[in-house]
């Protein structure tokens, strides 16, 4: 394609052109039989892999936030005199659900630490595919296409579970807030007396 570039400098908040716009053409070097002939299909797969990677990285960050919220809420329940065993059981249930979600997202570290085979995690599969598909000009293999479909399906399952857990956690946080529990991450501060 045809492109135009201008060399710019940003200094002290000001943007200044250092050159006149220069036009140039980029050509594909078809010098290898491995280069994909259907460039649009390759680009679509690269974008698909990139989007899946973006989502799983976001899920990993959201998972870490959920872990922190559950950990802090567990301690808040322990410190709240009016907390009941029912609330303590609810937070234990949330911890168990979070552990299951963690295995889906990041893999089973317990089994893996014993050098036993473990199924691919959503994040592991997405990261692998991103590296393989985005960094190549080769045609994407049928195995990789099937693998990305599996990862997308697994991500949807994971996302639904995380959304449901977040809802349950928020409800328990609100319940504990009403009981005067210490503030925990994820809960909004209040202006009420």
Backbone bond lengths (Angstrom), bond angles and torsions (degrees), N, CA, C in turn:
res aa  C-N    CA-C-N  psi(-1)  N-CA   C-N-CA  omega(-1)  CA-C   N-CA-C  phi
1 X - - - 1.435 - - 1.506 111.55 -
2 X 1.314 114.11 167.57 1.472 122.13 177.66 1.516 108.81 -92.54
3 X 1.335 116.75 133.17 1.460 122.45 -179.92 1.518 109.50 -134.43
4 X 1.329 115.45 158.06 1.456 122.47 174.61 1.514 107.49 -131.27
5 X 1.325 116.64 136.82 1.461 120.83 179.79 1.519 109.21 -133.72
6 X 1.330 114.91 148.12 1.455 122.04 175.91 1.519 107.28 -130.77
7 X 1.313 116.63 132.22 1.453 121.27 177.43 1.526 108.07 -79.07
8 X 1.353 116.06 125.24 1.464 121.32 -176.01 1.527 109.47 -124.33
9 X 1.334 115.34 157.88 1.455 121.88 176.10 1.528 108.02 -130.17
10 X 1.345 115.28 132.17 1.455 120.18 174.99 1.525 106.68 -111.31
11 X 1.338 115.32 120.32 1.451 120.06 -179.16 1.519 108.63 -144.55
12 X 1.303 116.10 130.26 1.466 122.72 179.89 1.526 111.87 52.95
13 X 1.314 116.63 39.08 1.453 121.59 177.32 1.519 114.72 78.82
14 X 1.320 117.65 4.68 1.472 120.94 -179.98 1.517 109.73 -113.19
15 X 1.337 115.41 139.98 1.459 121.98 179.48 1.526 107.89 -104.91
16 X 1.334 115.94 128.59 1.453 120.61 -175.95 1.529 109.75 -132.90
17 X 1.327 116.70 132.64 1.467 121.70 177.56 1.526 108.93 -74.44
18 X 1.323 116.89 132.48 1.460 122.22 178.71 1.526 111.88 -103.61
19 X 1.333 116.47 -8.39 1.461 119.74 -179.74 1.519 109.05 -152.75
20 X 1.299 114.58 168.14 1.457 121.02 172.53 1.528 108.05 -78.32
21 X 1.325 118.99 154.33 1.471 120.42 176.87 1.537 110.66 -59.26
22 X 1.317 115.42 136.33 1.463 121.90 179.74 1.529 108.39 -117.74
23 X 1.314 117.22 130.31 1.461 121.75 178.14 1.519 109.38 -95.95
24 X 1.324 114.85 147.55 1.457 119.88 177.28 1.523 108.83 -154.86
25 X 1.314 114.88 162.17 1.459 121.58 -179.92 1.523 108.91 -119.05
26 X 1.327 115.13 135.69 1.458 121.38 177.15 1.528 107.40 -106.97
27 X 1.323 115.75 127.48 1.458 120.46 -179.72 1.520 109.57 -118.23
28 X 1.293 115.96 144.49 1.447 122.31 174.71 1.522 108.87 -78.22
29 X 1.319 115.93 129.38 1.449 119.85 176.29 1.524 108.24 -88.76
30 X 1.301 116.99 103.25 1.461 121.49 177.68 1.518 109.37 -85.66
31 X 1.338 115.00 63.01 1.455 118.75 -175.60 1.530 112.63 -109.72
32 X 1.328 116.20 18.88 1.455 119.29 -179.89 1.523 109.34 -147.77
33 X 1.324 117.66 139.99 1.464 119.57 -179.87 1.536 112.55 -70.95
34 X 1.333 117.42 -14.56 1.461 119.84 -178.90 1.525 113.14 -80.24
35 X 1.325 117.99 -14.81 1.464 120.93 -177.75 1.527 109.42 -68.73
36 X 1.343 114.64 132.57 1.466 120.34 -177.96 1.525 110.65 -62.72
37 X 1.322 115.72 138.41 1.461 119.65 177.57 1.523 111.06 -86.47
38 X 1.331 117.37 -28.24 1.470 121.34 177.63 1.529 108.18 -97.58
39 X 1.334 115.57 89.16 1.458 121.80 -175.46 1.537 112.00 -66.56
40 X 1.320 117.17 -34.49 1.470 120.04 179.79 1.522 111.29 -67.32
41 X 1.326 116.87 -39.54 1.467 120.59 177.14 1.534 110.45 -64.47
42 X 1.320 116.65 -42.00 1.458 120.86 178.12 1.525 110.47 -62.21
43 X 1.325 116.71 -46.44 1.464 120.58 179.22 1.531 110.93 -60.77
44 X 1.318 117.22 -42.06 1.469 120.82 178.77 1.532 110.71 -61.13
45 X 1.326 117.63 -41.26 1.462 120.76 178.68 1.529 111.16 -69.15
46 X 1.320 117.09 -37.76 1.458 120.16 177.34 1.525 110.70 -64.15
47 X 1.326 116.65 -40.88 1.462 120.27 177.99 1.527 110.78 -67.31
48 X 1.303 116.54 -39.07 1.472 121.42 177.67 1.530 110.53 -62.01
49 X 1.330 116.82 -45.46 1.466 121.10 178.11 1.526 110.50 -64.97
50 X 1.313 117.05 -39.45 1.459 121.13 178.87 1.516 112.11 -64.57
51 X 1.305 117.01 -41.20 1.469 121.23 179.20 1.524 110.96 -66.73
52 X 1.326 117.31 -41.40 1.461 120.52 177.62 1.526 110.17 -63.70
53 X 1.314 116.99 -42.15 1.462 121.02 178.29 1.528 110.67 -61.83
54 X 1.321 116.80 -44.26 1.468 122.06 178.76 1.523 110.50 -58.55
55 X 1.322 116.09 -45.52 1.466 120.71 -179.26 1.527 111.70 -65.08
56 X 1.322 117.54 -43.05 1.469 118.83 -177.87 1.522 111.42 -70.67
57 X 1.323 117.69 -33.74 1.468 119.72 175.10 1.528 109.82 -64.92
58 X 1.327 116.71 -40.89 1.470 120.46 175.87 1.518 111.96 -63.61
59 X 1.332 116.05 -39.97 1.469 120.27 178.28 1.524 110.50 -64.03
60 X 1.329 117.27 -37.18 1.467 120.36 178.97 1.522 110.84 -64.85
61 X 1.320 117.04 -40.32 1.472 120.65 177.46 1.526 110.28 -67.13
62 X 1.325 117.14 -43.95 1.469 121.26 178.52 1.525 110.16 -62.90
63 X 1.327 117.24 -38.20 1.461 121.54 178.12 1.531 110.45 -61.57
64 X 1.324 117.07 -44.13 1.472 120.99 178.94 1.528 110.05 -61.41
65 X 1.321 117.09 -40.05 1.475 120.57 176.97 1.525 110.84 -63.21
66 X 1.333 116.64 -42.96 1.467 120.43 178.46 1.527 111.05 -62.63
67 X 1.330 116.47 -41.78 1.468 119.66 177.74 1.526 110.76 -58.09
68 X 1.321 115.96 -44.81 1.463 120.68 -179.94 1.525 111.04 -63.76
69 X 1.311 116.43 -44.63 1.475 120.16 179.92 1.521 111.46 -61.60
70 X 1.334 117.38 -44.25 1.470 120.97 -179.39 1.526 110.05 -65.82
71 X 1.312 116.71 -42.58 1.474 120.83 179.11 1.530 110.18 -59.58
72 X 1.328 116.76 -47.47 1.460 120.11 -178.77 1.532 111.99 -68.57
73 X 1.318 116.50 -36.59 1.464 119.31 178.93 1.521 110.99 -68.12
74 X 1.318 117.40 -36.24 1.469 121.40 176.61 1.532 109.61 -58.05
75 X 1.322 116.01 -46.08 1.462 120.28 179.67 1.530 110.90 -68.52
76 X 1.333 117.55 -38.27 1.465 120.73 178.76 1.526 111.15 -62.58
77 X 1.329 116.89 -39.44 1.467 120.79 177.80 1.530 109.57 -64.58
78 X 1.313 115.93 -41.44 1.470 119.70 178.82 1.527 111.50 -61.48
79 X 1.332 116.93 -35.11 1.465 121.55 -176.22 1.529 114.14 -88.13
80 X 1.317 117.51 -8.41 1.466 120.65 -176.16 1.522 110.37 -92.39
81 X 1.333 117.38 116.17 1.468 120.16 -177.96 1.529 113.79 -59.34
82 X 1.337 117.53 -34.14 1.468 120.88 -177.76 1.529 113.60 -85.53
83 X 1.331 117.40 0.02 1.471 119.55 179.88 1.524 109.60 -66.74
84 X 1.326 114.58 145.78 1.468 120.17 -178.80 1.520 110.28 -108.81
85 X 1.317 114.84 168.14 1.470 120.32 176.06 1.524 110.02 -64.50
86 X 1.322 116.79 -30.65 1.472 120.36 178.13 1.528 109.69 -61.00
87 X 1.325 117.52 -43.48 1.469 120.67 179.44 1.532 110.81 -68.95
88 X 1.326 116.05 -38.16 1.465 119.07 176.75 1.526 110.48 -62.81
89 X 1.330 116.75 -39.24 1.461 120.90 178.16 1.528 110.82 -67.55
90 X 1.324 117.17 -38.04 1.469 120.41 178.23 1.529 110.77 -60.43
91 X 1.337 116.70 -44.22 1.461 118.45 -178.83 1.525 110.74 -69.90
92 X 1.330 118.27 -33.02 1.480 120.10 175.43 1.528 110.33 -65.02
93 X 1.326 116.33 -39.02 1.471 120.57 177.01 1.528 110.08 -63.54
94 X 1.329 116.80 -41.91 1.467 120.29 177.65 1.528 110.76 -62.51
95 X 1.321 117.76 -39.79 1.471 121.28 178.12 1.525 110.37 -62.30
96 X 1.326 116.86 -42.31 1.472 120.42 179.37 1.529 110.36 -64.82
97 X 1.326 117.27 -42.26 1.466 120.67 177.77 1.526 110.45 -63.38
98 X 1.328 115.88 -40.28 1.464 120.64 179.57 1.530 110.86 -63.84
99 X 1.317 116.77 -38.15 1.467 120.66 177.73 1.529 110.23 -62.71
100 X 1.331 116.79 -43.98 1.480 120.54 178.39 1.522 110.96 -62.69
101 X 1.318 116.45 -41.91 1.468 120.60 178.30 1.527 109.68 -63.64
102 X 1.325 116.72 -39.80 1.465 120.70 178.97 1.510 112.45 -61.33
103 X 1.323 117.08 -37.08 1.465 120.76 177.65 1.527 109.65 -65.85
104 X 1.326 117.34 -42.45 1.471 119.85 177.39 1.525 110.95 -63.17
105 X 1.317 115.89 -43.52 1.461 120.37 -174.92 1.527 112.43 -74.09
106 X 1.328 116.71 -49.23 1.464 120.97 -170.67 1.517 114.97 -112.70
107 X 1.325 117.59 -7.77 1.454 120.89 -179.56 1.514 111.82 97.66
108 X 1.323 115.51 167.31 1.463 121.44 -178.64 1.526 108.67 -91.22
109 X 1.323 115.82 97.16 1.468 121.53 -176.96 1.524 111.50 -68.03
110 X 1.328 117.51 -28.58 1.464 120.67 -179.66 1.525 110.67 -63.87
111 X 1.319 116.15 -49.71 1.470 120.31 179.40 1.527 110.14 -68.38
112 X 1.331 115.90 -42.96 1.458 121.17 -179.07 1.535 111.08 -60.44
113 X 1.327 117.70 -36.09 1.468 120.82 -179.11 1.522 112.14 -65.74
114 X 1.316 117.04 -17.39 1.466 121.53 177.87 1.532 111.44 -96.81
115 X 1.334 115.19 11.54 1.464 122.80 178.27 1.530 111.90 60.48
116 X 1.319 114.88 35.35 1.465 121.22 175.54 1.529 108.35 -101.10
117 X 1.326 117.73 151.97 1.463 119.65 178.79 1.527 111.04 -67.12
118 X 1.311 115.54 138.24 1.466 121.60 178.31 1.527 108.53 -128.93
119 X 1.331 116.64 150.70 1.468 118.75 175.47 1.530 110.20 -64.09
120 X 1.308 115.59 155.56 1.461 120.60 177.21 1.518 108.97 -62.39
121 X 1.312 116.00 140.32 1.457 120.75 170.71 1.527 107.76 -83.71
122 X 1.313 116.24 161.55 1.471 120.05 178.40 1.526 109.36 -61.68
123 X 1.320 116.50 -46.87 1.463 120.60 -178.36 1.525 111.11 -65.52
124 X 1.328 117.40 -41.61 1.463 120.84 179.22 1.514 112.19 -62.68
125 X 1.331 115.62 -44.28 1.468 119.95 -179.70 1.529 110.05 -65.66
126 X 1.336 116.36 -45.12 1.468 120.31 -178.60 1.527 111.05 -63.37
127 X 1.327 117.28 -41.58 1.470 121.09 179.64 1.527 111.05 -64.71
128 X 1.325 116.25 -43.97 1.465 121.01 178.59 1.525 110.39 -60.35
129 X 1.328 116.09 -49.04 1.467 120.03 -178.15 1.524 111.74 -63.86
130 X 1.318 116.06 -39.90 1.458 119.96 178.75 1.531 109.84 -58.53
131 X 1.322 116.73 -47.75 1.452 120.46 -179.62 1.510 113.47 -63.70
132 X 1.326 116.43 -38.98 1.468 121.09 -178.44 1.528 111.65 -73.60
133 X 1.329 116.75 -46.48 1.472 120.53 -171.82 1.523 112.26 -80.82
134 X 1.325 117.85 -43.56 1.464 119.97 -175.57 1.518 111.63 -71.98
135 X 1.315 117.60 -30.29 1.455 120.44 -176.25 1.511 115.14 -91.34
136 X 1.319 118.60 22.87 1.463 119.07 -176.53 1.527 111.29 -136.35
137 X 1.291 114.88 160.76 1.459 121.61 171.80 1.526 110.03 -111.54
138 X 1.339 115.70 4.53 1.462 120.80 178.78 1.522 111.02 -75.07
139 X 1.309 114.81 159.18 1.458 120.53 172.33 1.523 107.44 -65.00
140 X 1.339 116.90 139.00 1.458 121.37 179.78 1.524 108.23 -76.39
141 X 1.334 116.11 129.54 1.468 120.66 -175.55 1.533 110.86 -73.17
142 X 1.305 115.30 160.62 1.464 121.46 176.87 1.522 111.71 -61.08
143 X 1.340 116.95 -36.31 1.461 120.39 177.85 1.523 111.23 -63.37
144 X 1.331 116.72 -40.76 1.460 119.58 179.11 1.525 111.38 -69.57
145 X 1.306 117.38 -36.08 1.466 120.69 177.41 1.529 109.76 -64.95
146 X 1.332 116.88 -43.56 1.470 120.49 177.20 1.520 110.86 -63.79
147 X 1.322 116.81 -40.22 1.455 121.27 -178.92 1.519 111.90 -66.23
148 X 1.314 117.40 -37.95 1.469 119.21 178.42 1.524 110.27 -69.65
149 X 1.329 117.72 -34.01 1.470 120.61 175.79 1.527 110.90 -64.72
150 X 1.322 116.31 -40.69 1.468 120.86 176.83 1.526 109.74 -62.27
151 X 1.325 116.96 -46.79 1.464 121.27 -178.31 1.529 111.45 -63.27
152 X 1.323 117.27 -39.21 1.466 120.43 178.44 1.528 110.80 -64.24
153 X 1.332 116.54 -41.50 1.459 121.28 177.96 1.529 110.94 -64.68
154 X 1.337 116.23 -44.34 1.459 120.76 178.63 1.531 110.98 -64.07
155 X 1.330 115.96 -37.67 1.469 119.22 178.28 1.532 110.54 -63.02
156 X 1.331 116.94 -42.57 1.468 120.08 179.45 1.528 110.69 -59.00
157 X 1.328 117.10 -43.75 1.461 122.25 177.18 1.528 110.35 -61.30
158 X 1.317 116.39 -46.31 1.453 122.33 179.05 1.533 111.18 -60.38
159 X 1.326 116.64 -46.74 1.469 120.99 -178.38 1.528 110.88 -61.57
160 X 1.320 117.34 -42.58 1.473 120.28 178.37 1.522 110.99 -60.63
161 X 1.339 116.56 -43.50 1.463 120.29 179.85 1.531 111.11 -64.93
162 X 1.335 116.91 -39.93 1.466 120.04 179.79 1.525 111.49 -67.85
163 X 1.314 117.19 -38.00 1.469 120.91 178.71 1.522 109.98 -65.07
164 X 1.331 117.10 -43.41 1.466 121.15 179.40 1.529 110.58 -65.33
165 X 1.327 117.60 -42.94 1.460 120.61 178.78 1.530 110.71 -63.13
166 X 1.324 117.04 -40.70 1.466 121.27 178.62 1.525 110.54 -61.07
167 X 1.321 116.75 -40.86 1.465 121.26 178.07 1.531 110.47 -62.78
168 X 1.324 116.93 -48.16 1.464 120.80 -179.97 1.525 111.36 -63.59
169 X 1.321 116.70 -39.39 1.460 121.41 179.05 1.529 110.62 -64.37
170 X 1.318 116.87 -44.58 1.468 120.71 179.38 1.525 111.03 -61.64
171 X 1.336 116.41 -39.13 1.467 120.07 178.22 1.525 110.97 -63.92
172 X 1.338 117.37 -42.91 1.458 120.74 179.16 1.526 110.71 -68.30
173 X 1.322 117.31 -37.94 1.469 120.22 176.14 1.522 111.03 -60.90
174 X 1.326 117.04 -42.87 1.469 120.95 178.41 1.531 110.33 -64.07
175 X 1.321 116.25 -41.00 1.467 121.76 178.28 1.530 110.21 -60.59
176 X 1.324 116.12 -43.92 1.463 120.07 -179.41 1.524 111.56 -72.70
177 X 1.310 116.90 -32.87 1.462 120.59 176.03 1.526 109.67 -60.62
178 X 1.330 116.63 -41.92 1.471 121.57 178.52 1.528 111.50 -64.23
179 X 1.321 117.63 -24.80 1.474 122.15 178.98 1.526 112.13 -89.61
180 X 1.333 116.85 1.14 1.457 120.44 178.76 1.515 114.16 80.87
181 X 1.318 117.36 25.42 1.471 121.22 178.87 1.525 109.73 -64.98
182 X 1.332 116.92 152.37 1.464 119.37 175.32 1.530 110.65 -56.97
183 X 1.324 115.84 151.34 1.459 121.39 179.51 1.526 109.46 -61.43
184 X 1.324 115.66 143.18 1.455 121.96 177.00 1.526 109.45 -132.05
185 X 1.338 118.04 153.23 1.472 120.26 176.98 1.531 110.83 -56.16
186 X 1.311 115.73 142.38 1.465 120.53 179.49 1.520 112.74 97.79
187 X 1.329 116.41 -17.85 1.470 119.97 178.09 1.518 108.68 -97.00
188 X 1.316 115.32 138.38 1.465 120.06 177.41 1.520 109.34 -75.76
189 X 1.316 115.79 148.71 1.452 119.48 174.64 1.518 108.37 -75.89
190 X 1.316 116.51 159.95 1.452 121.06 -175.55 1.525 110.28 -119.83
191 X 1.326 116.43 148.57 1.461 120.73 174.59 1.521 110.55 -100.49
192 X 1.336 117.24 -3.91 1.480 121.20 -179.11 1.524 109.81 -70.76
193 X 1.329 114.28 150.40 1.480 120.24 177.51 1.501 110.40 -80.83
